[in-house]
Structures are given as structure tokens and as C-alpha cells.
Amino acid sequence: MATKKKAKKTAKKATAKKTTKKAKPRTMKTRKPNTGFMKPMTPSTNLATIVGGTPLPRTEVTKKLWAYIKKNGLQDARERRMINADDKLKTVFGGKSRVSMFEMTKLVSKHLS
């Protein structure tokens, strides 16, 4: 009787080994660019004085806006997150003279269509 139990145990072990699968190697997925950011948008007349009147993607508008801010030294020296608006930027920022860089993107998006 001892040999029957032993035979059953070895049979169970053999079937258990066969059912396990090897792990598949992971493949790297390439990221798709967000088409919402890449879509050319037409700036309003107020924003066009700074970035130009041709349709641009949002990313390019932000780059040109930052180039304008750095060229004219409008970034606050103490608090680097804040932007001190000149006359052109005040019209884009809704009359605010000081805006944070995070709020800036929200305000600029109103001027894109």
C-alpha cells in the first residue's frame, strides 16, 4: 500500500510541473504623442503680439512665451515661480500684474482657438 501512495504523489508532482508556464518577456511599449498638444492653434490678437499670428501647437506657444519672459527679464528674481507682467502680458493675463507660472498656462489657453 505504501507503494501506491508514493506512486500517486509522484504522479501529482509530475502533472504540477507540466502546467506551469514560463513568463513571457516584457516588451517596451512606445509612447504615442498626445495629438491635443500637437494640434496647431490660432492665437488671439493679444497673444499674437508676443508669439506671432501663425497657428502653433500649445507646446510652441509656451516656448515662445518663456523666451519673451526671459528676454525681457519678467521672471521674479526672488520667487522664480512668479512672472511680473509688462503691458503686453497684462492683456493676456486678464489685467493681472503678477501671475504664477502654473496659472500662466491656464490664462494663455483662453487665448488659443
Summary of the structure (lengths in Angstrom):
residues: 113
radius of gyration: 30.6
end to end distance: 84.9
largest distance: 98.1
contacts: 242
relative contact order: 0.12
helix: 51%
strand: 10%
